[in-house]
């Protein structure tokens, strides 16, 4: 080990952790927003400082050595401590200007957030917004996002959550498609039309089966795991699909099919870390999201 090394640079440890998690310099660079050569230099610098080889270079990426695996628990503790410091400091900020990072589903990010954020910008031009459209869980504890709009209740004790309401789901098709193919009037009539559904995600299949539909993957004429792509397939007239009632009501090209199949509702939760909840900037965006989401909820 380098005798002059009295403490490890967090940037080097962070690079080590991200490379270990992603398995390659390129994937780690994309996650961190850094360059691949910079990360490569940081890994070499850390290995030199420790006097150990932390990764085995392989054709398809990097794999932790035994020494690298032994370093992981301590590095993860350091990561947790650094994030706690960052969150505590952010929670003490009193200004309204600065960045706020929001994560929401792809559908909400595309169809609901833009007008809410336009209104926010007009009222608080000093706030800049990073949008993370993702249906995966973003880690609020590590501040990968400041505020999350999610379709489930946050479970971590460190998070503050608020149930805003529920999004009603329905069955929809484009008006042009229904004019051409006819409007189904019963559940049985739905089987005479191409149905738009999921590919590998079995969520909608399980929901339909629980409601008495003989749904399988093959039952769908069009399959995609992206909610936004599925909705555009509906709008394009590919067939009948499922979607959010509020989004459909704002779209004159789409018509709801009034067949009651007892579809579930999607609960909508706002969440943030408790250390950030009363930061003026976070509180302002939190309130703007709650107000803006209200017309879409039941």
C-alpha positions, 0 to 999 in steps of 0.5 A: 500500500502507498505509505503516503495514503492516509485516506481514500479519495471518495471519487476513487471508491465510488468509481470502484463500486460502480464498476463492480456493480456494472461489470464494465467501464463503459456501463459505469461511465454511462451511469456516472456521466463520466468518461471511460478513460477517466474511470479507468485511470481512477481504478488504476490509481486506487489499485496503486494506492492499495497495492492490490489488483481489484479487477480481472480484465476479461473480454466482456468486462471487468470481474472482481478479484478476491481482493476486490470482493473483500473491499466491497463491504467497506466501500459500501459503508463509505458510500452510505456515509457519504450519501448521509452527509450529502442528504443532511447538507441538502436538507439544510439548504434554504434557497429556492434556486437549484436542481431537483431530480424527479423520477417517474414512470415512462408514461407519467414522465411523457404524458403528465409531467410536461405541463406540470413542469412548465407551470413550475418553471413559470412560477419558480424559474430558479429551479432546474429539473432533472427527469428520470423516466423509469419504471424501475426503482430509483434509490432515494436513499442514495439520492439517485433522485430527490423526489419519486412519483411511484405506483406503490408505497415506499417501504424504507423507514428513511423515506417520507411518502404521501398517497396522492390518489389512484389512477383509473385504468380502462380499455381503449382504442383509437376512434379510427380503429373502432370506426373501421372494426366496430365497437365491442359491447361485451367482454366476449366481443373483445376476443374478436379484436387484436389486443395490445399487451406485454412481452415478458412482463406478466403483470397484465396477464396475471391481472386478466387471469384473476378477472376470468380472462383466458389470457396468455402471452399468445393472446396478444397480437402486439407485445411490448413491455413499454407502457408508452410504446403500447399506448402509441400502438393504441393511438395508431389503431393497431387494436385494443389496449389498456391505459390510464383514463386521465391520459386517454381523456386528454387525447381526442384520437382515443375512445374508451370502450365502456366494458366493465372488467373490474380493472385495478387502480394504480396508487400514486405515491410521492416520496422523498428522503426525510432529510430533504422533505422540508428543504424549501426547494424540494417542498416547492416541487413536491407541492407542484407535483401533488397539485399537478397530479390531482386532475389525473387521480380518483 
